[in-house]
Amino acid sequence: MTEPTGYTTIIFFEDSGIANVTLNRPAVLNAVNEEMGIELLDALKRVEHDPRIRCVTVTGSGRAFCAGEDIQALRVQYEKSEDPRLGERLVTKYNPIVTKICEIEKPFIAAVNGVAAGAGASLAYACDLRIASTNASFVQAFVRVGLAPDSGSSLFLPRLVGVGKAMEMSLLGEPIAAEEALRLGLVSKVVPVEQLSSETRQMAIKLANGPSIALALTKRALNKTSLGELAGALEYESHLQAIAGRTRDHREAVRAFFEKRTPTFKGS
């Protein structure tokens, strides 16, 4: 087993051919700030170029998998009524991460230990397999803050649960509990919280000890169509998010978030 690499917002170590990635900002539900985005992409590049690594697991510290973008990190910009440039943030931060997860021809398992919301849910969707604890939930939270789906969500989610359910989840923004996620095919398995780590490791060991070339070709084959569409989907999401990020409704939603109140949307 390799010693954990010296990141500050994620924990990364390799053990028995398995790269273990833990999003590690539990105080803010593992929300993604600039540093985490940089570190996560760097870890994925390590995975890509290390022949010892044959499988990857991704999970979160504490009670959440990932709450998505860290809006608090942008608070000064919002309070100054500056354009948050959300489209640009997708292009430079989330889109490269999602693309790496899909393009690296090694199996990725998301061990969803708690809430996966917004871009955090998109990270789980991008993985090849998902195991959830009974505490897990998935939230298309974008609409709650006056935004459109991003980070590949508009491509992955319909592929996983069908267009109708994806539309419902995205328009209403209501949480999908673990058992419902299992019924929909959004996750492969639901286990008690205390068993999530061992169940994930058991699956990861099976994949790491499997025929790596066959697994890589299988991932390539199953992703062939969606990977061809991914770049276009990410680009279009970034375009839409740039528009949504400049609306009054989005600014109202963010102010309401900071003020801990319900937003009042005006459709502008």
SULVENRA-V12295 format. One record per residue. N is the residue number from 1. RES is the residue in one small letter. PHI is phi in radians with two decimals (* if undefined). BURIAL is b if it has 9 or more other ideal C-beta (glycine too) atoms within 8 Angstrom, else e. D_FIRST is the distance of its C-alpha to the first C-alpha in Angstrom with 1 decimal. Layout:
n=N res=RES phi=PHI burial=BURIAL d_first=D_FIRST
n=N res=RES phi=PHI burial=BURIAL d_first=D_FIRST
//
This chain:
n=1 res=m phi=* burial=e d_first=0.0
n=2 res=t phi=-1.43 burial=e d_first=3.8
n=3 res=e phi=-1.21 burial=e d_first=6.5
n=4 res=p phi=-0.96 burial=e d_first=9.0
n=5 res=t phi=-1.25 burial=b d_first=11.6
n=6 res=g phi=-1.35 burial=e d_first=15.0
n=7 res=y phi=-1.49 burial=b d_first=16.9
n=8 res=t phi=-1.93 burial=e d_first=19.6
n=9 res=t phi=-1.98 burial=b d_first=20.4
n=10 res=i phi=-2.36 burial=b d_first=17.2
n=11 res=i phi=-1.95 burial=b d_first=13.7
n=12 res=f phi=-2.41 burial=b d_first=11.2
n=13 res=f phi=-2.67 burial=b d_first=7.4
n=14 res=e phi=-1.91 burial=b d_first=5.8
n=15 res=d phi=-2.60 burial=e d_first=4.3
n=16 res=s phi=0.99 burial=e d_first=6.7
n=17 res=g phi=1.42 burial=b d_first=8.8
n=18 res=i phi=-1.98 burial=b d_first=9.3
n=19 res=a phi=-1.57 burial=b d_first=9.9
n=20 res=n phi=-1.87 burial=b d_first=10.7
n=21 res=v phi=-2.02 burial=b d_first=13.7
n=22 res=t phi=-2.13 burial=b d_first=15.7
n=23 res=l phi=-1.22 burial=b d_first=19.2
n=24 res=n phi=-2.26 burial=b d_first=19.7
n=25 res=r phi=-2.29 burial=b d_first=23.4
n=26 res=p phi=-1.06 burial=b d_first=24.4
n=27 res=a phi=-1.12 burial=e d_first=27.7
n=28 res=v phi=-2.09 burial=b d_first=29.0
n=29 res=l phi=0.99 burial=b d_first=27.4
n=30 res=n phi=1.03 burial=b d_first=24.8
n=31 res=a phi=-1.08 burial=b d_first=27.7
n=32 res=v phi=-1.61 burial=b d_first=27.0
n=33 res=n phi=-1.74 burial=b d_first=28.4
n=34 res=e phi=-1.07 burial=e d_first=28.4
n=35 res=e phi=-1.11 burial=e d_first=25.3
n=36 res=m phi=-1.11 burial=b d_first=23.2
n=37 res=g phi=-1.03 burial=b d_first=24.8
n=38 res=i phi=-1.14 burial=e d_first=23.9
n=39 res=e phi=-1.19 burial=b d_first=20.2
n=40 res=l phi=-1.14 burial=b d_first=19.8
n=41 res=l phi=-1.12 burial=b d_first=21.4
n=42 res=d phi=-1.10 burial=b d_first=19.4
n=43 res=a phi=-1.10 burial=b d_first=16.1
n=44 res=l phi=-1.15 burial=b d_first=17.8
n=45 res=k phi=-1.15 burial=b d_first=18.8
n=46 res=r phi=-1.08 burial=b d_first=15.3
n=47 res=v phi=-1.02 burial=b d_first=14.6
n=48 res=e phi=-1.06 burial=e d_first=17.9
n=49 res=h phi=-1.79 burial=e d_first=17.4
n=50 res=d phi=-1.76 burial=b d_first=13.9
n=51 res=p phi=-1.17 burial=e d_first=14.6
n=52 res=r phi=-1.24 burial=e d_first=11.1
n=53 res=i phi=-1.49 burial=b d_first=11.4
n=54 res=r phi=-2.11 burial=b d_first=13.8
n=55 res=c phi=-2.77 burial=b d_first=14.1
n=56 res=v phi=-2.32 burial=b d_first=14.1
n=57 res=t phi=-2.00 burial=b d_first=14.8
n=58 res=v phi=-2.26 burial=b d_first=17.0
n=59 res=t phi=-2.56 burial=b d_first=18.3
n=60 res=g phi=-2.15 burial=b d_first=20.1
n=61 res=s phi=-1.43 burial=b d_first=20.0
n=62 res=g phi=1.29 burial=b d_first=23.0
n=63 res=r phi=-1.71 burial=e d_first=25.8
n=64 res=a phi=-2.29 burial=b d_first=25.7
n=65 res=f phi=-1.41 burial=b d_first=23.8
n=66 res=c phi=-2.95 burial=b d_first=25.7
n=67 res=a phi=-1.54 burial=b d_first=29.4
n=68 res=g phi=1.57 burial=b d_first=29.8
n=69 res=e phi=-1.12 burial=b d_first=31.4
n=70 res=d phi=-1.45 burial=b d_first=31.8
n=71 res=i phi=-1.13 burial=b d_first=35.6
n=72 res=q phi=-1.02 burial=e d_first=35.7
n=73 res=a phi=-1.18 burial=e d_first=34.3
n=74 res=l phi=-1.84 burial=b d_first=37.4
n=75 res=r phi=-1.01 burial=b d_first=39.8
n=76 res=v phi=-1.06 burial=e d_first=41.8
n=77 res=q phi=-1.07 burial=b d_first=42.4
n=78 res=y phi=-1.14 burial=b d_first=43.7
n=79 res=e phi=-1.18 burial=e d_first=45.9
n=80 res=k phi=-1.57 burial=e d_first=47.4
n=81 res=s phi=1.04 burial=e d_first=48.0
n=82 res=e phi=-1.48 burial=e d_first=46.1
n=83 res=d phi=-1.15 burial=e d_first=44.9
n=84 res=p phi=-1.25 burial=b d_first=41.1
n=85 res=r phi=0.91 burial=e d_first=40.7
n=86 res=l phi=-1.14 burial=b d_first=38.5
n=87 res=g phi=-1.06 burial=b d_first=38.9
n=88 res=e phi=-1.14 burial=b d_first=37.6
n=89 res=r phi=-1.13 burial=b d_first=34.6
n=90 res=l phi=-1.15 burial=b d_first=33.7
n=91 res=v phi=-1.08 burial=e d_first=34.1
n=92 res=t phi=-1.61 burial=e d_first=31.9
n=93 res=k phi=-2.01 burial=b d_first=29.3
n=94 res=y phi=-1.30 burial=b d_first=28.9
n=95 res=n phi=-1.05 burial=b d_first=30.3
n=96 res=p phi=-1.11 burial=b d_first=27.7
n=97 res=i phi=-1.15 burial=b d_first=24.8
n=98 res=v phi=-1.08 burial=b d_first=26.4
n=99 res=t phi=-1.09 burial=b d_first=27.3
n=100 res=k phi=-1.07 burial=b d_first=23.8
n=101 res=i phi=-1.00 burial=b d_first=22.5
n=102 res=c phi=-1.35 burial=b d_first=25.4
n=103 res=e phi=-1.46 burial=e d_first=25.3
n=104 res=i phi=-1.19 burial=b d_first=21.7
n=105 res=e phi=-1.54 burial=e d_first=22.0
n=106 res=k phi=-2.31 burial=b d_first=18.8
n=107 res=p phi=-1.16 burial=b d_first=19.2
n=108 res=f phi=-1.97 burial=b d_first=18.8
n=109 res=i phi=-2.02 burial=b d_first=19.0
n=110 res=a phi=-1.62 burial=b d_first=20.5
n=111 res=a phi=-1.70 burial=b d_first=20.0
n=112 res=v phi=-1.52 burial=b d_first=23.2
n=113 res=n phi=-1.58 burial=b d_first=23.2
n=114 res=g phi=-2.86 burial=b d_first=26.6
n=115 res=v phi=-1.17 burial=b d_first=29.1
n=116 res=a phi=-2.12 burial=b d_first=28.4
n=117 res=a phi=-2.19 burial=b d_first=31.4
n=118 res=g phi=0.98 burial=b d_first=32.8
n=119 res=a phi=-1.09 burial=b d_first=30.4
n=120 res=g phi=-1.14 burial=b d_first=27.6
n=121 res=a phi=-1.15 burial=b d_first=29.0
n=122 res=s phi=-1.05 burial=b d_first=29.3
n=123 res=l phi=-1.07 burial=b d_first=25.5
n=124 res=a phi=-1.16 burial=b d_first=25.1
n=125 res=y phi=-1.07 burial=b d_first=27.9
n=126 res=a phi=-1.20 burial=b d_first=26.4
n=127 res=c phi=-1.20 burial=b d_first=23.3
n=128 res=d phi=-1.36 burial=e d_first=23.8
n=129 res=l phi=-2.38 burial=b d_first=23.4
n=130 res=r phi=-2.34 burial=b d_first=23.9
n=131 res=i phi=-1.99 burial=b d_first=23.3
n=132 res=a phi=-2.07 burial=b d_first=25.2
n=133 res=s phi=-1.44 burial=b d_first=25.5
n=134 res=t phi=-1.12 burial=b d_first=29.1
n=135 res=n phi=-1.50 burial=b d_first=29.1
n=136 res=a phi=-1.30 burial=b d_first=28.4
n=137 res=s phi=-2.67 burial=b d_first=31.2
n=138 res=f phi=-2.12 burial=b d_first=31.9
n=139 res=v phi=-2.32 burial=b d_first=34.5
n=140 res=q phi=-1.39 burial=b d_first=36.2
n=141 res=a phi=-1.38 burial=b d_first=37.0
n=142 res=f phi=-0.97 burial=b d_first=38.4
n=143 res=v phi=-1.10 burial=b d_first=42.0
n=144 res=r phi=-1.14 burial=e d_first=41.9
n=145 res=v phi=-2.01 burial=b d_first=41.8
n=146 res=g phi=1.21 burial=b d_first=44.2
n=147 res=l phi=-2.15 burial=b d_first=41.7
n=148 res=a phi=-1.72 burial=b d_first=41.0
n=149 res=p phi=-1.05 burial=b d_first=37.7
n=150 res=d phi=-2.53 burial=b d_first=35.2
n=151 res=s phi=1.03 burial=b d_first=31.7
n=152 res=g phi=1.53 burial=b d_first=32.6
n=153 res=s phi=-1.01 burial=b d_first=33.7
n=154 res=s phi=-1.19 burial=b d_first=37.2
n=155 res=l phi=-1.68 burial=b d_first=35.7
n=156 res=f phi=-1.20 burial=b d_first=32.9
n=157 res=l phi=-1.11 burial=b d_first=34.6
n=158 res=p phi=-1.07 burial=b d_first=37.8
n=159 res=r phi=-1.16 burial=e d_first=35.7
n=160 res=l phi=-1.46 burial=b d_first=33.9
n=161 res=v phi=-2.11 burial=b d_first=36.8
n=162 res=g phi=1.63 burial=e d_first=39.9
n=163 res=v phi=-1.10 burial=e d_first=42.1
n=164 res=g phi=-1.06 burial=e d_first=44.2
n=165 res=k phi=-1.22 burial=b d_first=41.4
n=166 res=a phi=-1.08 burial=b d_first=39.6
n=167 res=m phi=-1.13 burial=e d_first=43.0
n=168 res=e phi=-1.06 burial=e d_first=43.4
n=169 res=m phi=-1.09 burial=b d_first=40.0
n=170 res=s phi=-1.36 burial=b d_first=40.5
n=171 res=l phi=-1.37 burial=e d_first=44.1
n=172 res=l phi=-1.62 burial=e d_first=43.9
n=173 res=g phi=1.15 burial=b d_first=40.4
n=174 res=e phi=-1.58 burial=e d_first=40.2
n=175 res=p phi=-1.14 burial=e d_first=36.9
n=176 res=i phi=-1.89 burial=b d_first=35.8
n=177 res=a phi=-1.25 burial=e d_first=34.3
n=178 res=a phi=-1.00 burial=b d_first=31.5
n=179 res=e phi=-1.13 burial=e d_first=33.9
n=180 res=e phi=-1.20 burial=e d_first=36.1
n=181 res=a phi=-1.07 burial=b d_first=33.1
n=182 res=l phi=-1.15 burial=b d_first=32.4
n=183 res=r phi=-1.08 burial=e d_first=36.1
n=184 res=l phi=-1.38 burial=b d_first=36.2
n=185 res=g phi=1.48 burial=e d_first=33.2
n=186 res=l phi=-1.28 burial=b d_first=31.3
n=187 res=v phi=-2.24 burial=b d_first=28.3
n=188 res=s phi=-1.49 burial=e d_first=27.3
n=189 res=k phi=-2.76 burial=e d_first=26.9
n=190 res=v phi=-2.11 burial=b d_first=27.6
n=191 res=v phi=-2.32 burial=b d_first=26.0
n=192 res=p phi=-1.01 burial=e d_first=26.4
n=193 res=v phi=-0.90 burial=b d_first=24.5
n=194 res=e phi=-1.23 burial=e d_first=22.6
n=195 res=q phi=-1.79 burial=b d_first=21.5
n=196 res=l phi=-1.05 burial=b d_first=20.4
n=197 res=s phi=-1.08 burial=e d_first=16.6
n=198 res=s phi=-1.20 burial=e d_first=16.7
n=199 res=e phi=-1.15 burial=b d_first=19.1
n=200 res=t phi=-1.14 burial=b d_first=17.1
n=201 res=r phi=-1.11 burial=b d_first=13.9
n=202 res=q phi=-1.05 burial=e d_first=16.3
n=203 res=m phi=-1.16 burial=b d_first=17.9
n=204 res=a phi=-1.13 burial=b d_first=14.8
n=205 res=i phi=-1.09 burial=b d_first=13.6
n=206 res=k phi=-1.06 burial=e d_first=17.2
n=207 res=l phi=-1.23 burial=b d_first=17.3
n=208 res=a phi=-1.12 burial=b d_first=14.2
n=209 res=n phi=-1.62 burial=e d_first=15.7
n=210 res=g phi=-1.46 burial=b d_first=19.1
n=211 res=p phi=-1.31 burial=e d_first=21.3
n=212 res=s phi=-1.04 burial=e d_first=19.8
n=213 res=i phi=-1.18 burial=e d_first=23.1
n=214 res=a phi=-1.10 burial=e d_first=25.1
n=215 res=l phi=-1.13 burial=b d_first=23.1
n=216 res=a phi=-1.09 burial=b d_first=23.4
n=217 res=l phi=-1.19 burial=b d_first=27.1
n=218 res=t phi=-1.11 burial=e d_first=27.5
n=219 res=k phi=-1.06 burial=b d_first=26.2
n=220 res=r phi=-1.07 burial=b d_first=28.4
n=221 res=a phi=-1.12 burial=e d_first=31.4
n=222 res=l phi=-1.24 burial=e d_first=31.2
n=223 res=n phi=-1.65 burial=b d_first=30.7
n=224 res=k phi=-0.94 burial=e d_first=33.4
n=225 res=t phi=-1.22 burial=e d_first=36.1
n=226 res=s phi=-1.19 burial=b d_first=34.3
n=227 res=l phi=-1.15 burial=b d_first=32.5
n=228 res=g phi=-1.13 burial=e d_first=35.9
n=229 res=e phi=-1.62 burial=b d_first=37.1
n=230 res=l phi=-1.10 burial=b d_first=34.1
n=231 res=a phi=-1.02 burial=e d_first=35.2
n=232 res=g phi=-1.16 burial=e d_first=38.7
n=233 res=a phi=-1.14 burial=b d_first=37.7
n=234 res=l phi=-1.13 burial=b d_first=35.5
n=235 res=e phi=-1.12 burial=e d_first=38.4
n=236 res=y phi=-1.21 burial=b d_first=40.9
n=237 res=e phi=-1.01 burial=b d_first=38.9
n=238 res=s phi=-1.09 burial=b d_first=38.7
n=239 res=h phi=-1.09 burial=b d_first=42.4
n=240 res=l phi=-1.15 burial=b d_first=43.2
n=241 res=q phi=-1.20 burial=b d_first=41.0
n=242 res=a phi=-1.08 burial=b d_first=42.8
n=243 res=i phi=-1.19 burial=b d_first=46.0
n=244 res=a phi=-1.08 burial=b d_first=44.8
n=245 res=g phi=-1.16 burial=b d_first=43.4
n=246 res=r phi=-1.73 burial=e d_first=46.9
n=247 res=t phi=-1.41 burial=b d_first=48.7
n=248 res=r phi=-1.15 burial=e d_first=50.4
n=249 res=d phi=-1.06 burial=b d_first=48.8
n=250 res=h phi=-1.13 burial=b d_first=45.3
n=251 res=r phi=-1.10 burial=b d_first=46.4
n=252 res=e phi=-1.12 burial=b d_first=48.1
n=253 res=a phi=-1.12 burial=b d_first=45.0
n=254 res=v phi=-1.21 burial=b d_first=42.8
n=255 res=r phi=-1.04 burial=b d_first=45.6
n=256 res=a phi=-1.09 burial=b d_first=45.7
n=257 res=f phi=-1.09 burial=b d_first=42.0
n=258 res=f phi=-1.14 burial=e d_first=42.3
n=259 res=e phi=-1.59 burial=e d_first=45.4
n=260 res=k phi=0.98 burial=e d_first=44.0
n=261 res=r phi=-2.42 burial=e d_first=46.8
n=262 res=t phi=-1.43 burial=e d_first=47.5
n=263 res=p phi=-1.26 burial=b d_first=48.2
n=264 res=t phi=-1.98 burial=e d_first=51.6
n=265 res=f phi=-1.53 burial=e d_first=51.4
n=266 res=k phi=-2.00 burial=e d_first=54.5
n=267 res=g phi=1.33 burial=e d_first=53.5
n=268 res=s phi=-2.50 burial=e d_first=53.6
//
